[in-house]
Amino acid sequence: MNSDELLGTVLGILIVILVVAVILAGLFYRPRRHKKLRSRSTFTQGIDDASVDSDGGGD
């Protein structure tokens, strides 16, 4: 084996390892979910409970 064949073999092996690593990372990587600061249901809770003049809710 001369130096060109050895270099080609090493580069080929590194490319295969890199491709396999990228595929495995794509399969198993799960992005983190951001925490919700406040859910919409708790934010709007109680807004429609009180009657306001001229809203038609007191009929």
N, C-alpha and C positions, 0 to 999 in steps of 0.2 A: 504494500500500500504506500503510495507516495503522499505527499502533503496535500495535494489537491483532492484526492479521494477521501482522505481523513477529514479535511475541512468540510467537504460536501456531506459526509456522513454525520458529522457533529451538527451542522446546521439543519440537516433534515430531521434529526432526532429532536432538536430544540423546537423546530416548527411544529412537529407532531405533538410535543408536550404542551406547547402554547395553545394549540387548537383544542386539545382535550380539556385544558384548564378553563378556557373560555366557555366551552360547552357546559362543563360542570357548574361553573359559576352562574351561568344563565339559568340552569335548571333549579339550583338550590337557593339563589339569592332572593330574598323577600324584602321589599322596601319597608321601612318603618312607617307606621301610620302616625300622623300628627295628632296630638291630643286635641280634642274639641274643648274650646274654652267654655262654651255654654251651648246646651242644646236649644233648638228653637222652641220646643214644646215647653220647657221650663221658663224660657224668656217671655213667652206670650201668655203664660198662665195667669189668669186673673184680670186680664185686660178687659174682657167682655162681660165680666161679672157685674160691674156697676152700671146702673142705668144713667144715661146722660140726657139732658133736656134735648128734645127734638130729634132723638135718634130712633124713635118708633119702638123702642124696646119696652116701654112701660105700659103698653096697651093691654 
